[in-house]
Amino acid sequence: DYGFARYFYRAEMPDREFEIAEKYVTRALDAYNSLGDIYGQAEAVHLQGLIAMQRGNYESARALFDESLRLDESAGARVFFRGEYDRHIGFVLYFEGQLEEALPYFRHSVEARKTAGATDPLIFAKITLASVLNQLGNDHEALPIAKDAMTSARKIGSKAAQMRAQTVIDRIESAE
């Protein structure tokens, strides 16, 4: 059920309805609860937070993200999961227009993903960090981060990451 929930979360992204994803994530959470799988519970609750965030329910998203982190930490904190938490709390703050407050979360997400050795997610975390730094007028720090993300994206052949990194690089370089 969790796999279906993740699939439909992505599939339903354009319309932001998430009805099918919600059905599957609820079923997954019930199954994880019955099994006593706390990591599974943390993942399912986190996905519920993503759905709430995509719908613009930031207070609910924050509460769900906090609960997912509490669950994960109670089972034995996972570094990568903490990076996901930090990234998504950063996005909640970002969407609320609190860029300065979001910045430390994006920085922590980069560090957690680096520590976990999660190459692809690290690239996207760096792109986000560079973009926010650029929006805050800190281009001297943003540009090397965006270029590093581009180098890594090329190494692994990620066209999506290359396009996103190039967009940030172009925005920074055109402002110079």
N, C-alpha and C positions, 0 to 999 in steps of 0.2 A: 504493500500500500504506500509506503514512503517513496519508493521509486516512482510510482504513478503520480504521487503528489508533486514531486519535483518536476516530472515531465509536464504535467498540466499547469504548474506554476509558470513555466516558460511559455507553453503554448497559449495560455490565456493572458499573457502579458499585454498584448496590444489593446485589449478591451478593458483591462483592469477589473474584470468580474471575479475570476478565480473560484467560481462555484464548484467545479469539478475538483480542483486542487484542494479546496477546503474540505470537501467530502473525504478525499483520500488521506489528507493529513490528520483529520479527526480519527479516522479508522486506525491509522498507524499509531497515533498517540495512545489510543485505547489498547492496542496490541502490546505496545512497549510497556504500558502501565501494568498489564496483566502478567507480562513476563518479568517485570522488575528490571527492565533494561533502561538504566538511567541515562546512558549516552544516547540511546534512541529517543528517549523522552526529550532530552536537550535539543536534539536535531529537529524533532517535530515541532516543538515549541518555537524554536528559532525560525522555522519556515512559516509558522503562524505570524510571527513578527514581521517577516518579509512581506507577507500578504497585507498585513495592516499598514505597513509603510507604503507599499505601492498604491494603496487606496487613499493615502493621505491622512491616515489615523495615527499621527506621530506619537501621541501620548500612549496609546494602546501598544504600538510597536515597541516603544522604549520599555514598557512594563514586560512585554513578552521576551524581548532580548535579555533584560535583566534576569528574568526567571530562567531562561535557557542557560545563562552563564552560571547561575546559582546551582542548577542541576548538574552541569558539566563539572563544576568545581567540587560538588559533593561526591562525584564518582571518581575524581582524580583528574584535575584540570589538564586539558589538552592544549598545547601551544597553538596549533592551527585554529582550533575552535575559538580561542581567545582572539586571534587575529580577525576571524569572521565577526565576532561580537564587536570589536573595536571599529572595524570598517563600517558596519551597519549602524552603530550608534553615531559614528561620524556622519553618515548620510542623513540620519534623522535630524541632527543638528544643522547640517548643510541645508536641507530642505526647509528648515525653520528659519533660515537666513542667518544662522549663527556660525559664520565661517571661522572666526578666531577660536571659538569653543570646539569646533569640529577638528581643527588642525592636530591637536595632540592625539586624538583617536586615530586619524589617518597615519600619523607617524608610528604609533604603536602597532597598527595593523601591518605596516611594512616590516617592522622588526620581528613580529611574531611569525610572519610568513617566511622571512629570511631564516629565522631560527629553525623553523619546521622543514626547511628545504623545499618549500612549495613554489617551484619556479614560475609556472604559469600564473597562479594567483598573485605572486609577488610582482610580476610585471604590471598587472592591472592595478594593484595597490600603489605602485610607484607612479603610474600615470595619473591616478586620482590625486595623490599627494602633490605632484607637480602642477596639476591644474588648479588646485586650491591655492597653492603658493602663488601661482600666477595671478589668480583673482585677488589675492591679498597684496599684490604689488611686489612680491619677493622673487622677481625673475632670476636674480643671480643664484639663488638656491634651486629654483624650479628647473632651469634649463639643463643642468647636468643630470638631474634625476630623470627628466624626460628622455634625454639622450641615452642614458644608461638603460632605461626601459626599452628604447628602440633597439639598441644593440642586442639585448636579450631576446626581444621579440623576433628579430631576424635570425638569431641562432636557432630558435626552436621552430621557425617557420610559421609563426602566428600572424596571419594577415590582419585579423581583427585588432590585435594589439599594436601592430605596425601602424595601422590607420589611425588609431586613437592616439598613439604617441606622436605621430607626425602632426596631427591636429594641434596638440598642445605645443609642440616645437614651433610650428608655423605661427601660432598666436603669440608666442613669446618673442620670436625673432622679428615679427612684423611690428611689434611695439618698440623695438630698439631704435 
